[in-house]
Amino acid sequence: MAKINENYLKLPGSYLFSTIAKKVNEYTAKNPDKKIIRMGIGDVTRPLAKAVTDAMHDAVEDMGSYEGFHGYGPEQGYDFLRMLIVENDYKKRGIDIAIDEIFVSDGAKSDTGNITDIFAVDNTVAVCDPVYPVYVDTNAMAGRAGDFGKDGRWTNLIYMPCTEESGFLPALPSKHADLIYLCFPNNPTGMAATKEQLAVWVDYARRNGSVILFDSAYEAFIQDEDVPHSIYEIEGAKECAIEFRSFSKTAGFTGTRCAYTVVPKELKVGGVMLNGLWLRRQTTKFNGVPYIVQKGAAAVYSEQGQKEIKETISYYMNNAKIIREGLACAGLTVYGGVNAPYIWAKTPNGLGSWEFFDSLLEKAAVVTTPGAGFGPSGEGYIRLTAFSTLDATKEAVERIKKILY
Ligand SMILES: *Cc1c(COP(=O)(O)O)cnc(C)c1O
């Protein structure tokens, strides 16, 4: 008889966004005339840059011609894109990454999930709390998380609380961690880490033989000079860290799908090069990102492409500023929103995340995301995103101000 992977049965239902949708539907049914403003979505809303769509149109024409047709491409991505990544994302920052250390993929979500394939089941895993749920659930599926407890924590995961007291930065794990997931600038807290702060982790990983899985999906939103865009800006990181990047938030590719992962050749575990293992994994289980999409991603690095994506990011960061300043003005304690498109707001008067979520929905018709949905330490916070339109953002902030005054 066939047997299932029973780890899947241990997973709690993914209630966060379905519960939010249900509450919003109930509200709309009761208040058909109220205009809902969604500040909870983690998806971009502005269209692809023209430089990108122009390149994609050209690539479509290529595909329709004998001379320009592309069938299966290299699983690791076309060299034209990998070269641009090496030059622009690394060399320009003084980081030396080789082209065969870049693996182009269909998403940082897939990669951060799939990377667990190359690690043994008995590795200990440390995650931040609150956290992007993908890191937790994929380790649970692989049998690395133990059981899901009533306290909302997996028995075998090491949780690193990111709280107000610690500036929402994790402290070094209390127990030895083999694999450490870090995401800066962070989703959901919107907080960034400085070079000095990341250096502590690189040092820990090198001393303990740990591997850092560094999610840098929001690097393009960094505004402060002293915030590193890559973990490899820290000396020694190539020996202990894998980096995940994505065109999703950087250039509006959430629906187009293109990302990449960097596995340096210096990174060895038990003498084995992880670069080779990931290459084997990708070439076996993945057949590459479409030529048309990679041509679009390459155009992100063109002069015109850079100009356009910077305008879009400024637009979102202006929204972030409006939210941050507006909510602070209304008396809320707010974090993030400076180097990331997320604002992490403390609930007033010790309200629970869901209570404050309900109150903002009922009284202001504004949809947010309850912090508790990202882990136990997210309780007492809500996340707002800067991905709405300017008008909707202003309107939402005004409505929230009105109910809080
Ligand atoms: C949005 C996001 C990503 C990007 O995922 P893609 O699969 O590339 O769209 C990765 N990590 C975090 C934390 C995110 O919020």
The ligand as a Tripos MOL2 file, in Angstrom:
@<TRIPOS>MOLECULE
LIG
   15    15     1     0     0
SMALL
NO_CHARGES

@<TRIPOS>ATOM
      1 C1          7.8410   38.0520   -1.5250 C.3       1 LIG1
      2 C2          8.9190   37.3310   -0.8310 C.ar      1 LIG1
      3 C3          9.7980   36.5250   -1.5400 C.ar      1 LIG1
      4 C4          9.7420   36.4300   -3.0410 C.3       1 LIG1
      5 O1          9.2380   35.2320   -3.4440 O.3       1 LIG1
      6 P1          9.1120   34.9020   -4.9940 P.3       1 LIG1
      7 O2          8.8000   33.4340   -4.9710 O.co2     1 LIG1
      8 O3         10.4240   35.1970   -5.6310 O.co2     1 LIG1
      9 O4          7.9870   35.7090   -5.5520 O.co2     1 LIG1
     10 C5         10.8050   35.8670   -0.8380 C.ar      1 LIG1
     11 N1         10.9390   36.0160    0.4880 N.ar      1 LIG1
     12 C6         10.1230   36.8040    1.1970 C.ar      1 LIG1
     13 C7         10.3490   36.9740    2.6460 C.3       1 LIG1
     14 C8          9.0730   37.4660    0.5600 C.ar      1 LIG1
     15 O5          8.2610   38.2440    1.2700 O.3       1 LIG1
@<TRIPOS>BOND
     1     1     2 1
     2     2     3 ar
     3     2    14 ar
     4     3     4 1
     5     3    10 ar
     6     4     5 1
     7     5     6 1
     8     6     7 2
     9     6     8 1
    10     6     9 1
    11    10    11 ar
    12    11    12 ar
    13    12    13 1
    14    12    14 ar
    15    14    15 1
@<TRIPOS>SUBSTRUCTURE
     1 LIG1         1 GROUP 0 **** ****
